Amino acid sequence: MKRIASTSVLMFLVACHEAPKIEKPPTPVHATTVETFTPKSRERYSATILPSRQVNVAFRLGGFVTAVYQVRDADGRTRNLEPGDIVQGGTVLAQLREKDYDLQIGQATGQRNEARQGETTAKAQLAQAEAAAAKAAQDFERAQFLFDNKSLTRTDYDAAKAQYDATRAQVDAARSQIQAIGDRIATAEAALGTANLARADTAIEAPFTAAVVQRNIDVGSLVGAGTPAYSLAETGWVKAAFGVPDGAAVRLRPGVRVPLFLEALPDRVFQGTVSAIAAVADTATRLFQVEMMIPNQNGLLRPGMIATVTIGGGADAPVTVVPLRAIVRASESGGGFAVMVVEGRQARRRVVKLGETYGENVAVTGVKPGERVISTGPTLVGEGETVEVIP
């Protein structure tokens, strides 16, 4: 009995000296609620702003420049047109010396008048020849009758016939002369028309209301035929040119409205209308060239600006998304992906399948909206570990 009592006391003393068991405190984590996201199918392309049309206004013929169009500055002084100025359609932009073409007009006019006078004389001669031919025809008809009835000698008959033939020849000659004179008149009138047109072409006009891009002449300049005097661009309407791949090209058609943005004007959204789509892709870039027209009455859009065109915008089916930073490996071997889901106060590894990324989020399957996933340091938390979600 004494030995049993000693053993009991010894066991009690050993138990009293065992170290107390310490529980690991919960790991503080940040968690994010799983949500749904509805993506929009939008594609962005870089576009260049161009004038709706641009032309080089040139002289058809050469000569000395005697005048250029001038505008009045804010201080009241006049000056020549400069790049950036706006001119109205029909404005005479420059004038060549007209005297160089007045001589041609005078020569052509003199030739035409001379031909017309000759035509008057020739018509009078034709009238006389036709009268003489009519009398000769009557005489020959009578001589023919008398000769057939043996009442006229051969000599008189031959004389009447010769007179008849001579007058007919005179009529034919007069008519041929009138025809030749008519050709001369036509040639002279054509020359006169050409000379008048050349004189009219000494002035060049703005074909439409436009902005001056470049001026290449000044008073006193000697210009040759075809020399560009001004480069003009219509900017009341501008166009945006950009290239798209075949997938976007098949969705576009003339008349479709497309939004356009510029970094230079961040607070403005412009609306353009597709006006042309290339039928063939560029062999180098494999892109289809697209142009769209944009109203620009206020002049904010300037040719040469770079813009961003957004195509699409339709909503796709909703997807479940989690933060990219919440993704971990599904296992230590590195195969697949997972997230750490907070269930109660424990972290549970959930295998997921990744989809498209949307900014800082990624589409996943394997979790449900409303569940919470660890979004800060998920790789530092083990399976089944107790966690405490902190704000």
VENZIUR-V174343 format. One record per pair of residues at least 12 apart in sequence whose ideal C-beta (glycine too) atoms are under 10 Angstrom apart, sorted by sequence separation. I is the first residue (numbers start at 1). GAP is how many residues later the second one is. D is the distance in Angstrom with one decimal. If there is no record, write none. Layout:
# VENZIUR-V174343
((I;GAP;D) (I;GAP;D))
This chain:
# VENZIUR-V174343
((68;12;5.2) (69;12;5.5) (81;12;7.1) (216;12;5.8) (217;12;4.8) (258;12;9.5) (259;12;6.1) (260;12;5.2) (277;12;7.8) (278;12;7.2) (326;12;9.6) (327;12;6.4) (328;12;6.5) (338;12;5.7) (339;12;8.6) (352;12;4.3) (353;12;4.8) (354;12;9.6) (68;13;6.8) (81;13;9.2) (143;13;6.5) (144;13;7.4) (147;13;8.5) (204;13;9.6) (215;13;9.8) (216;13;5.9) (217;13;7.9) (258;13;7.4) (259;13;7.8) (276;13;8.0) (277;13;5.3) (278;13;8.8) (294;13;9.0) (326;13;5.1) (327;13;9.8) (337;13;10.0) (338;13;4.9) (339;13;5.6) (352;13;6.4) (353;13;6.1) (374;13;7.2) (71;14;5.9) (80;14;9.7) (143;14;5.2) (146;14;9.3) (147;14;9.4) (214;14;8.2) (215;14;7.4) (216;14;7.1) (257;14;5.5) (258;14;5.2) (276;14;7.1) (277;14;8.0) (326;14;7.4) (337;14;7.4) (338;14;6.0) (350;14;9.4) (351;14;9.9) (352;14;3.6) (376;14;9.3) (71;15;9.2) (143;15;9.1) (214;15;9.6) (215;15;5.6) (216;15;7.8) (257;15;7.0) (258;15;7.6) (275;15;8.8) (276;15;4.5) (277;15;9.6) (326;15;9.6) (336;15;6.0) (337;15;5.8) (351;15;5.9) (352;15;6.1) (374;15;8.5) (69;16;9.1) (71;16;8.4) (143;16;8.1) (144;16;7.8) (214;16;6.9) (215;16;8.1) (242;16;9.6) (256;16;9.3) (257;16;5.6) (258;16;6.3) (274;16;6.4) (275;16;5.4) (276;16;8.2) (323;16;9.3) (335;16;9.8) (336;16;8.4) (337;16;7.5) (350;16;5.8) (351;16;9.8) (140;17;8.7) (143;17;3.6) (144;17;8.2) (213;17;7.8) (214;17;4.2) (256;17;7.2) (257;17;7.9) (274;17;7.6) (275;17;5.7) (276;17;9.2) (292;17;7.7) (322;17;6.0) (336;17;8.2) (337;17;5.7) (350;17;5.9) (372;17;7.0) (69;18;7.0) (142;18;7.8) (143;18;7.3) (212;18;6.2) (213;18;4.0) (214;18;8.9) (240;18;8.4) (242;18;9.6) (255;18;6.4) (256;18;4.6) (272;18;10.0) (274;18;4.7) (275;18;4.8) (331;18;8.5) (336;18;9.4) (140;19;9.7) (141;19;8.9) (212;19;7.5) (213;19;6.4) (214;19;9.6) (254;19;8.0) (255;19;6.6) (256;19;9.9) (272;19;9.1) (273;19;5.7) (274;19;8.3) (275;19;9.9) (290;19;8.3) (322;19;9.9) (330;19;7.2) (139;20;9.3) (140;20;4.7) (143;20;9.3) (144;20;9.6) (210;20;9.0) (211;20;9.8) (212;20;6.3) (213;20;5.0) (240;20;5.9) (254;20;5.5) (255;20;8.5) (272;20;3.8) (273;20;5.4) (329;20;9.4) (330;20;9.0) (331;20;8.8) (139;21;5.2) (140;21;5.7) (143;21;8.7) (210;21;9.4) (211;21;7.1) (212;21;8.2) (253;21;6.8) (254;21;6.0) (256;21;9.6) (271;21;9.3) (272;21;6.3) (273;21;7.8) (290;21;9.1) (328;21;7.6) (330;21;4.9) (350;21;8.4) (352;21;9.2) (69;22;6.0) (138;22;9.9) (139;22;9.5) (140;22;9.2) (210;22;3.9) (211;22;5.3) (213;22;9.6) (240;22;10.0) (252;22;5.5) (254;22;6.9) (272;22;4.3) (273;22;9.2) (328;22;10.0) (330;22;8.2) (69;23;6.3) (137;23;10.0) (140;23;7.1) (141;23;8.7) (209;23;9.3) (210;23;5.7) (211;23;7.7) (254;23;7.0) (271;23;7.3) (272;23;8.9) (350;23;8.0) (68;24;9.4) (69;24;4.9) (136;24;7.7) (139;24;6.6) (140;24;3.9) (201;24;9.7) (206;24;7.9) (208;24;7.7) (210;24;4.9) (211;24;5.0) (253;24;7.2) (270;24;5.6) (271;24;8.5) (328;24;9.7) (67;25;8.3) (68;25;6.9) (69;25;6.9) (136;25;9.2) (139;25;7.1) (140;25;8.7) (204;25;5.9) (207;25;7.5) (209;25;7.1) (210;25;7.3) (211;25;9.1) (252;25;5.7) (270;25;8.5) (327;25;7.7) (337;25;9.4) (339;25;7.2) (341;25;9.5) (67;26;9.6) (68;26;4.9) (69;26;9.0) (136;26;9.3) (137;26;9.6) (138;26;9.3) (204;26;7.8) (206;26;6.3) (208;26;5.8) (209;26;9.3) (210;26;8.5) (270;26;8.6) (326;26;9.4) (338;26;9.8) (341;26;6.5) (347;26;9.6) (67;27;6.7) (68;27;7.8) (136;27;4.7) (137;27;5.9) (140;27;9.4) (207;27;9.4) (209;27;6.8) (250;27;9.6) (327;27;7.2) (337;27;8.2) (339;27;7.7) (341;27;9.7) (347;27;6.2) (66;28;8.6) (67;28;4.2) (135;28;8.9) (136;28;4.4) (139;28;9.7) (140;28;10.0) (208;28;9.1) (249;28;6.3) (338;28;8.0) (339;28;6.3) (343;28;8.5) (65;29;5.9) (66;29;5.3) (67;29;8.9) (135;29;9.5) (136;29;8.4) (248;29;10.0) (249;29;8.0) (272;29;9.9) (337;29;9.0) (338;29;9.8) (342;29;7.9) (343;29;8.8) (349;29;9.2) (65;30;7.2) (66;30;6.5) (67;30;9.7) (133;30;9.5) (136;30;7.4) (137;30;7.7) (240;30;8.7) (249;30;9.9) (270;30;8.3) (322;30;7.7) (324;30;9.4) (341;30;5.7) (342;30;4.5) (64;31;9.9) (65;31;6.1) (66;31;5.1) (132;31;8.7) (133;31;7.6) (136;31;4.2) (137;31;8.2) (270;31;7.0) (341;31;6.9) (342;31;7.2) (347;31;8.1) (63;32;9.4) (64;32;6.4) (65;32;8.0) (66;32;8.0) (132;32;10.0) (133;32;9.7) (135;32;7.7) (136;32;7.7) (238;32;9.5) (240;32;5.6) (249;32;7.9) (258;32;8.8) (260;32;7.8) (268;32;7.2) (320;32;9.1) (322;32;9.6) (339;32;9.0) (340;32;9.7) (341;32;5.6) (342;32;6.5) (349;32;9.2) (63;33;3.7) (64;33;4.6) (66;33;9.6) (133;33;8.8) (134;33;8.2) (239;33;7.9) (244;33;8.5) (268;33;9.5) (324;33;6.8) (339;33;9.9) (340;33;6.3) (341;33;7.9) (349;33;8.7) (62;34;7.9) (63;34;5.4) (132;34;8.6) (133;34;3.7) (136;34;9.6) (238;34;9.0) (239;34;9.9) (240;34;9.7) (244;34;9.5) (256;34;9.9) (258;34;5.8) (260;34;6.6) (321;34;8.5) (324;34;9.7) (339;34;4.4) (340;34;4.1) (347;34;4.7) (349;34;5.0) (59;35;7.8) (61;35;7.5) (63;35;8.6) (64;35;9.5) (132;35;4.6) (133;35;5.5) (240;35;9.8) (241;35;9.3) (243;35;8.6) (246;35;6.9) (257;35;8.6) (265;35;6.3) (272;35;9.0) (274;35;9.9) (320;35;8.7) (321;35;9.3) (324;35;8.9) (325;35;7.8) (326;35;9.3) (327;35;6.8) (338;35;9.8) (339;35;7.5) (340;35;9.1) (346;35;9.8) (347;35;7.2) (348;35;6.8) (349;35;8.9) (57;36;6.4) (63;36;9.4) (64;36;7.8) (131;36;8.9) (132;36;9.6) (133;36;9.0) (239;36;6.9) (245;36;8.5) (252;36;8.5) (254;36;10.0) (256;36;8.3) (258;36;9.5) (264;36;8.9) (265;36;8.4) (319;36;6.3) (321;36;9.0) (323;36;9.9) (324;36;5.8) (325;36;9.9) (326;36;8.7) (330;36;9.9) (339;36;9.0) (347;36;7.0) (348;36;7.2) (57;37;8.5) (59;37;6.4) (63;37;5.5) (129;37;9.9) (130;37;8.5) (133;37;6.9) (134;37;9.4) (239;37;8.6) (244;37;9.6) (254;37;9.7) (264;37;9.5) (270;37;7.8) (272;37;7.6) (274;37;9.6) (319;37;7.5) (321;37;6.4) (323;37;6.1) (324;37;6.7) (325;37;9.9) (327;37;8.0) (340;37;9.4) (341;37;9.9) (346;37;8.8) (347;37;7.1) (348;37;9.5) (62;38;8.8) (63;38;8.0) (129;38;6.6) (130;38;9.7) (132;38;6.8) (133;38;4.9) (237;38;9.9) (243;38;8.6) (249;38;8.4) (250;38;9.2) (252;38;6.3) (254;38;9.1) (262;38;8.6) (264;38;8.9) (321;38;9.4) (323;38;5.9) (324;38;5.2) (326;38;9.0) (340;38;4.4) (346;38;5.6) (347;38;5.1) (61;39;8.7) (128;39;9.9) (129;39;8.8) (132;39;8.3) (133;39;9.5) (243;39;6.8) (248;39;9.2) (249;39;4.1) (262;39;7.6) (270;39;9.9) (319;39;8.2) (321;39;9.5) (322;39;6.6) (323;39;7.8) (339;39;7.0) (340;39;8.6) (342;39;9.6) (346;39;6.8) (347;39;8.0) (61;40;7.9) (129;40;8.9) (130;40;8.8) (131;40;9.7) (245;40;9.3) (246;40;7.9) (248;40;8.0) (249;40;9.4) (252;40;9.1) (262;40;9.9) (265;40;8.9) (316;40;9.6) (321;40;4.1) (322;40;6.6) (338;40;8.9) (340;40;9.6) (345;40;9.6) (346;40;6.0) (347;40;5.1) (129;41;4.0) (130;41;5.5) (133;41;9.8) (245;41;7.2) (246;41;8.6) (249;41;7.4) (260;41;8.8) (264;41;6.4) (269;41;9.5) (320;41;9.8) (321;41;6.4) (322;41;8.6) (326;41;9.6) (340;41;5.5) (343;41;9.7) (345;41;5.4) (346;41;6.9) (128;42;8.4) (129;42;4.6) (243;42;6.0) (245;42;6.2) (246;42;6.8) (248;42;8.4) (263;42;9.1) (264;42;8.6) (265;42;9.3) (319;42;9.4) (320;42;9.9) (321;42;5.4) (322;42;5.5) (340;42;9.1) (344;42;9.2) (345;42;6.4) (128;43;9.6) (129;43;8.7) (243;43;8.9) (244;43;6.1) (245;43;7.5) (262;43;6.0) (263;43;7.5) (264;43;9.0) (319;43;9.5) (320;43;6.6) (321;43;6.9) (340;43;8.4) (344;43;9.5) (345;43;7.1) (126;44;8.8) (127;44;9.9) (129;44;7.6) (130;44;7.8) (243;44;3.2) (244;44;5.6) (262;44;7.4) (263;44;8.5) (319;44;4.1) (320;44;5.9) (322;44;9.7) (343;44;9.8) (345;44;8.7) (125;45;8.3) (126;45;6.9) (129;45;4.7) (130;45;9.2) (242;45;8.5) (243;45;6.5) (244;45;8.4) (262;45;4.9) (263;45;7.9) (318;45;9.8) (319;45;8.3) (320;45;6.8) (322;45;6.8) (328;45;9.8) (338;45;9.8) (340;45;8.9) (342;45;6.3) (125;46;9.7) (126;46;9.9) (128;46;8.2) (129;46;8.7) (242;46;9.8) (243;46;5.6) (244;46;5.7) (261;46;6.4) (262;46;7.5) (319;46;8.7) (320;46;8.6) (321;46;9.8) (326;46;9.9) (327;46;9.2) (328;46;8.8) (342;46;9.7) (126;47;9.0) (127;47;8.4) (242;47;7.7) (243;47;7.1) (260;47;5.1) (261;47;4.7) (320;47;6.5) (326;47;4.6) (340;47;8.5) (342;47;6.1) (125;48;8.8) (126;48;3.7) (241;48;6.6) (242;48;5.7) (260;48;7.1) (261;48;8.1) (320;48;7.2) (321;48;9.2) (325;48;9.9) (326;48;6.4) (327;48;9.9) (125;49;5.0) (126;49;6.2) (241;49;7.2) (242;49;8.3) (259;49;9.1) (260;49;5.5) (261;49;7.1) (320;49;6.0) (322;49;9.2) (325;49;9.4) (326;49;4.6) (328;49;10.0) (124;50;9.2) (126;50;9.9) (240;50;8.4) (241;50;5.2) (242;50;8.4) (259;50;7.6) (260;50;7.7) (323;50;7.7) (325;50;5.7) (326;50;8.7) (328;50;5.0) (329;50;8.1) (122;51;9.8) (123;51;8.3) (126;51;7.9) (239;51;9.9) (240;51;7.1) (241;51;8.4) (258;51;5.8) (259;51;5.2) (318;51;9.2) (320;51;9.5) (322;51;5.4) (323;51;9.8) (324;51;9.4) (325;51;7.2) (327;51;7.9) (328;51;5.3) (122;52;6.3) (123;52;10.0) (125;52;7.4) (126;52;6.2) (239;52;5.0) (240;52;5.3) (258;52;7.1) (259;52;9.0) (323;52;4.9) (325;52;8.8) (326;52;5.8) (327;52;9.7) (328;52;9.9) (122;53;8.8) (125;53;8.8) (239;53;6.4) (240;53;8.3) (258;53;6.2) (322;53;7.8) (323;53;9.3) (325;53;7.7) (328;53;9.0) (122;54;9.5) (123;54;9.5) (238;54;9.7) (239;54;5.4) (240;54;6.2) (258;54;9.6) (259;54;8.3) (325;54;10.0) (122;55;4.7) (123;55;6.3) (238;55;7.6) (239;55;6.9) (256;55;8.8) (258;55;9.8) (323;55;9.7) (121;56;9.1) (122;56;4.7) (237;56;5.6) (238;56;5.4) (121;57;9.8) (122;57;9.3) (237;57;6.9) (238;57;8.4) (239;57;9.7) (119;58;9.0) (122;58;8.6) (123;58;9.0) (237;58;6.0) (238;58;4.8) (118;59;8.3) (119;59;6.4) (122;59;5.5) (236;59;7.7) (237;59;6.0) (252;59;7.1) (118;60;9.1) (121;60;8.8) (122;60;9.3) (236;60;6.1) (237;60;8.5) (251;60;7.2) (119;61;9.7) (120;61;9.3) (235;61;5.9) (236;61;5.9) (238;61;9.6) (240;61;8.6) (248;61;10.0) (251;61;7.6) (118;62;9.1) (119;62;4.4) (234;62;9.6) (235;62;9.5) (236;62;9.8) (238;62;9.7) (239;62;9.8) (118;63;5.0) (119;63;6.8) (236;63;8.4) (238;63;4.9) (248;63;5.6) (117;64;9.4) (235;64;6.6) (237;64;9.5) (238;64;8.0) (239;64;9.3) (248;64;8.1) (115;65;9.5) (116;65;8.3) (119;65;8.4) (238;65;6.5) (240;65;9.2) (242;65;8.3) (244;65;8.7) (115;66;5.7) (116;66;10.0) (118;66;7.5) (119;66;6.4) (235;66;7.8) (240;66;9.9) (241;66;10.0) (242;66;9.2) (114;67;9.7) (115;67;8.3) (118;67;8.7) (235;67;7.4) (238;67;8.8) (240;67;5.8) (242;67;5.5) (244;67;7.1) (115;68;8.9) (116;68;9.3) (235;68;6.8) (240;68;9.8) (241;68;9.8) (115;69;4.2) (116;69;6.1) (233;69;10.0) (238;69;9.9) (240;69;6.4) (242;69;9.4) (114;70;8.4) (115;70;4.4) (233;70;6.3) (114;71;9.4) (115;71;8.9) (112;72;8.5) (113;72;9.5) (115;72;8.2) (116;72;8.5) (111;73;7.5) (112;73;6.2) (115;73;5.4) (116;73;9.7) (111;74;8.8) (112;74;9.3) (114;74;8.0) (115;74;8.9) (112;75;8.7) (113;75;8.2) (111;76;7.8) (112;76;3.6) (111;77;4.1) (112;77;5.6) (110;78;8.5) (111;78;9.2) (112;78;9.5) (108;79;9.3) (109;79;8.0) (112;79;7.9) (113;79;10.0) (108;80;5.9) (109;80;9.6) (111;80;6.8) (112;80;5.7) (107;81;9.2) (108;81;8.0) (111;81;8.1) (108;82;8.5) (109;82;9.2) (110;82;9.7) (108;83;4.0) (109;83;5.8) (107;84;7.7) (108;84;3.8) (107;85;8.9) (108;85;8.2) (105;86;9.2) (106;86;9.7) (108;86;7.6) (109;86;8.3) (104;87;7.8) (105;87;6.7) (108;87;4.9) (109;87;9.6) (104;88;8.7) (105;88;10.0) (107;88;7.8) (108;88;8.4) (211;88;8.6) (105;89;9.6) (106;89;8.5) (104;90;8.0) (105;90;4.3) (213;90;8.4) (104;91;4.0) (105;91;6.2) (211;91;9.2) (103;92;8.7) (104;92;9.1) (211;92;8.7) (101;93;9.9) (102;93;8.6) (105;93;8.5) (101;94;6.2) (104;94;6.7) (105;94;6.2) (101;95;8.5) (104;95;7.9) (101;96;9.4) (101;97;4.9) (102;97;7.0) (100;98;8.8) (101;98;4.2) (100;99;8.9) (101;99;9.0) (98;100;9.7) (99;100;9.7) (101;100;8.6) (98;101;5.8) (101;101;6.5) (96;102;9.8) (98;102;9.6) (100;102;8.0) (96;103;9.3) (99;103;9.8) (98;104;5.3) (96;105;8.2) (97;105;7.2) (98;105;8.8) (96;106;3.9) (95;107;6.1) (96;107;7.5) (94;108;9.1) (95;108;5.0) (96;108;8.6) (94;109;7.3) (95;109;8.2) (93;110;8.2) (94;110;5.5) (92;111;5.1) (93;111;5.3) (94;111;9.4) (92;112;7.4) (93;112;6.5) (91;113;9.8) (92;113;5.6) (93;113;5.8) (91;114;6.4) (92;114;8.3) (90;115;5.7) (91;115;4.6) (89;116;7.9) (90;116;6.5) (91;116;10.0) (89;117;5.5) (90;117;8.5) (87;118;9.5) (88;118;6.8) (89;118;6.5) (90;118;8.8) (91;118;8.8) (87;119;4.8) (89;119;4.5) (90;119;8.9) (91;119;9.7) (93;119;8.8) (86;120;9.8) (88;120;8.9) (89;120;4.7) (87;121;9.4) (88;121;5.2) (89;121;7.7) (94;121;9.0) (96;121;9.8) (87;122;7.0) (88;122;8.9) (93;122;8.7) (94;122;10.0) (86;123;7.0) (87;123;6.4) (94;123;6.0) (86;124;7.3) (87;124;8.0) (93;124;9.1) (94;124;9.3) (95;124;9.4) (81;125;9.8) (85;125;9.7) (86;125;5.5) (87;125;6.5) (94;125;8.9) (96;125;9.7) (97;125;9.8) (85;126;7.1) (86;126;7.7) (96;126;9.7) (84;127;6.5) (85;127;4.8) (94;127;9.1) (96;127;7.4) (83;128;8.0) (84;128;6.6) (83;129;5.3) (84;129;8.7) (94;129;8.8) (82;130;6.7) (83;130;5.9) (85;130;9.0) (81;131;5.2) (83;131;6.0) (80;132;9.9) (82;132;9.6) (83;132;7.1) (82;133;6.7) (96;133;9.8) (81;134;5.7) (63;135;9.5) (69;135;9.8) (80;135;6.9) (94;135;5.3) (61;136;9.5) (66;136;8.6) (67;136;8.9) (69;136;9.7) (93;136;6.6) (94;136;7.6) (60;137;8.6) (61;137;5.6) (65;137;9.6) (69;137;8.6) (80;137;9.3) (93;137;5.7) (60;138;7.8) (61;138;9.5) (63;138;9.5) (64;138;9.8) (80;138;7.1) (63;139;6.4) (80;139;8.3) (93;139;8.6) (60;140;9.7) (61;140;5.7) (60;141;4.6) (61;141;7.4) (71;141;9.8) (59;142;7.0) (60;142;9.2) (59;143;7.8) (69;143;9.6) (87;143;8.6) (89;143;9.8) (59;144;9.4) (60;144;8.6) (59;145;6.2) (87;145;7.4) (89;145;9.5) (58;146;7.4) (69;146;9.6) (86;146;10.0) (57;147;5.3) (68;147;7.7) (83;147;9.7) (57;148;8.0) (83;148;8.6) (57;149;7.1) (68;149;6.5) (81;149;7.3) (86;149;8.3) (57;150;7.1) (68;150;6.6) (83;150;9.9) (86;150;9.3) (55;151;9.6) (68;151;6.0) (55;152;6.5) (65;152;5.3) (67;152;6.5) (55;153;8.5) (57;153;9.3) (65;153;6.8) (66;153;6.7) (68;153;9.1) (53;154;9.4) (65;154;5.7) (66;154;8.3) (53;155;7.8) (55;155;8.1) (57;155;10.0) (64;155;9.0) (65;155;6.4) (66;155;9.9) (52;156;9.8) (54;156;8.2) (64;156;6.9) (65;156;4.5) (53;157;8.4) (54;157;9.5) (56;157;9.1) (64;157;7.3) (65;157;7.8) (52;158;9.7) (55;158;9.7) (56;158;8.6) (58;158;9.3) (59;158;8.7) (63;158;9.7) (64;158;5.6) (65;158;6.3) (51;159;8.1) (54;159;6.8) (57;159;9.8) (63;159;7.5) (64;159;8.0) (51;160;7.8) (56;160;8.9) (62;160;7.4) (63;160;6.7) (62;161;5.8) (63;161;9.0) (68;161;8.4) (69;161;9.2) (51;162;8.1) (61;162;9.1) (62;162;4.4) (63;162;9.1) (65;162;9.8) (68;162;9.2) (61;163;8.8) (62;163;4.9) (59;164;5.5) (61;164;5.1) (62;164;8.6) (65;164;8.1) (58;165;8.6) (59;165;8.0) (60;165;6.3) (61;165;8.9) (62;165;7.4) (58;166;9.7) (59;166;6.6) (60;166;7.3) (61;166;9.9) (58;167;8.3) (59;167;7.2) (60;167;10.0) (58;168;5.3) (59;168;5.8) (58;169;5.8) (59;169;8.7) (56;170;9.6) (58;170;4.7) (59;170;6.2) (56;171;9.6) (57;171;6.9) (58;171;6.1) (56;172;4.0) (57;172;5.6) (58;172;8.6) (55;173;9.3) (56;173;8.2) (57;173;4.7) (58;173;9.9) (56;174;7.4) (57;174;7.6) (55;175;8.9) (56;175;5.2) (57;175;6.0) (55;176;7.5) (56;176;7.9) (54;177;6.8) (55;177;5.7) (54;178;6.9) (55;178;8.1) (53;179;8.9) (54;179;4.3) (55;179;8.7) (53;180;7.4) (54;180;7.4) (51;181;8.9) (52;181;8.2) (53;181;5.0) (54;181;9.4) (51;182;3.6) (52;182;4.9) (53;182;9.8) (50;183;8.7) (51;183;5.6) (52;183;7.5) (51;184;5.5) (52;184;7.6) (53;184;8.7) (50;185;9.8) (51;185;9.5) (52;185;4.2) (49;186;9.5) (51;186;8.4) (52;186;5.9) (53;186;8.9) (51;187;6.0) (52;187;5.5) (50;188;6.5) (51;188;7.6) (49;189;5.4) (50;189;5.2) (49;190;7.7) (50;190;7.4) (48;191;9.3) (49;191;5.8) (50;191;5.6) (47;192;9.2) (48;192;7.0) (49;192;8.3) (47;193;4.1) (48;193;5.4) (46;194;9.9) (47;194;6.2) (48;194;7.2) (45;195;9.6) (47;195;3.7) (46;196;6.4) (47;196;9.0) (45;197;4.7) (46;197;8.8) (44;198;9.9) (45;198;7.1) (45;199;5.9) (45;200;9.3) (43;201;7.8) (43;202;8.8) (45;203;7.8) (43;204;8.5) (43;205;5.9) (43;208;9.3) (41;210;9.8) (47;211;9.4) (49;211;8.8) (45;213;9.7) (47;213;6.9) (49;213;8.1) (86;213;8.9) (47;214;9.8) (47;215;9.6) (42;217;9.9) (44;217;8.8) (84;218;9.8) (49;221;9.8) (52;223;9.3) (47;225;8.7) (52;239;9.6) (50;241;8.1) (52;241;6.6) (45;242;9.0) (52;242;8.9) (47;243;8.4) (52;243;10.0) (47;244;9.3) (52;244;8.5) (45;245;8.3) (47;245;8.2) (49;245;8.0) (51;245;9.3) (47;247;9.9) (49;247;8.8) (54;249;8.0) (51;250;9.9) (50;251;9.9) (51;251;9.3) (52;251;9.5) (49;252;5.4) (51;252;4.9) (49;253;6.7) (50;253;5.5) (51;253;9.6) (49;254;5.6) (50;254;8.2) (48;255;8.4) (49;255;6.5) (50;255;9.6) (48;256;7.3) (49;256;4.2) (48;257;7.6) (49;257;7.5) (47;258;9.2) (48;258;6.3) (49;258;6.0) (47;259;7.4) (48;259;7.6) (46;260;6.3) (47;260;4.7) (46;261;7.5) (47;261;7.1) (45;262;9.4) (46;262;6.4) (47;262;4.7) (45;263;7.3) (46;263;7.7) (44;264;5.5) (45;264;4.9) (44;265;6.9) (45;265;8.2) (43;266;8.9) (44;266;5.4) (45;266;6.9) (43;267;7.4) (44;267;7.7) (42;268;5.6) (43;268;4.9) (44;268;9.3) (42;269;7.1) (43;269;5.4) (40;270;10.0) (41;270;9.1) (42;270;4.6) (43;270;9.5) (41;271;4.5) (42;271;5.4) (40;272;7.2) (41;272;7.2) (42;272;8.7) (40;273;5.7) (41;273;5.4) (40;274;6.8) (41;274;8.0) (40;275;5.7) (41;275;5.9) (39;276;7.6) (40;276;7.0) (38;277;5.3) (39;277;4.9) (38;278;6.8) (39;278;8.5) (37;279;9.8) (38;279;7.7) (39;279;8.4) (38;280;4.7) (39;280;6.8) (36;281;9.9) (37;281;6.6) (38;281;7.8) (36;282;4.5) (37;282;5.8) (39;282;9.3) (35;283;9.7) (36;283;6.7) (37;283;7.9) (35;284;9.9) (36;284;5.7) (37;284;4.6) (35;285;7.6) (36;285;7.1) (34;286;6.2) (35;286;6.1) (34;287;7.6) (35;287;8.2) (34;288;5.7) (32;289;9.9) (33;289;9.3) (34;289;9.7) (32;290;6.8) (32;291;5.5) (34;292;9.1) (30;293;9.9) (32;293;8.9) (32;294;6.5) (30;295;9.7) (31;295;8.9) (30;296;9.7) (34;305;8.6) (32;307;9.8) (34;307;8.6) (31;309;8.9) (33;309;10.0) (31;310;9.0) (32;310;9.9) (29;311;8.1) (31;311;5.2) (29;313;7.5) (31;316;9.5) (39;316;9.9) (39;317;7.1) (29;318;7.5) (40;318;9.8) (26;319;6.5) (37;319;9.8) (39;319;6.0) (26;320;9.4) (27;320;7.9) (38;320;9.9) (26;321;10.0) (37;321;5.9) (37;322;9.4) (37;324;6.5) (39;324;8.2) (37;325;10.0) (35;326;8.3) (37;326;7.4) (36;327;9.7) (32;329;9.4) (34;330;8.2) (36;332;9.8) (37;332;10.0) (34;333;5.1) (36;333;5.2) (34;334;6.5) (35;334;5.9) (36;334;9.8) (34;335;5.2) (35;335;8.5) (33;336;7.9) (34;336;6.4) (33;337;6.5) (34;337;4.8) (33;338;7.4) (34;338;7.2) (32;339;9.9) (33;339;5.5) (34;339;6.2) (31;340;9.4) (32;340;6.9) (33;340;8.2) (31;341;4.2) (32;341;5.9) (30;342;9.9) (31;342;6.4) (32;342;8.1) (33;342;9.7) (29;343;9.6) (31;343;5.6) (32;343;4.1) (29;344;9.9) (30;344;7.1) (31;344;6.3) (32;344;8.8) (29;345;4.8) (30;345;5.4) (31;345;8.3) (29;346;8.2) (30;346;3.8) (27;347;9.4) (29;347;6.3) (30;347;8.1) (31;347;9.6) (28;348;9.3) (29;348;6.9) (30;348;9.6) (28;349;9.7) (29;349;7.9) (27;350;8.8) (29;351;8.6) (29;352;6.4) (27;353;7.6) (27;354;5.9) (27;355;8.9) (29;356;9.4) (31;356;8.3) (31;357;10.0) (27;358;6.0) (29;358;4.8) (31;358;4.7) (26;359;8.3) (27;359;6.9) (28;359;7.4) (29;359;7.1) (30;359;7.3) (31;359;8.7) (26;360;4.5) (27;360;5.0) (28;360;5.2) (29;360;6.1) (30;360;6.5) (31;360;9.9) (24;361;8.5) (25;361;8.1) (26;361;5.6) (27;361;7.0) (28;361;8.0) (29;361;7.1) (30;361;8.1) (24;362;7.3) (26;362;4.0) (28;362;4.8) (23;363;8.9) (25;363;8.3) (26;363;9.4) (26;364;10.0))
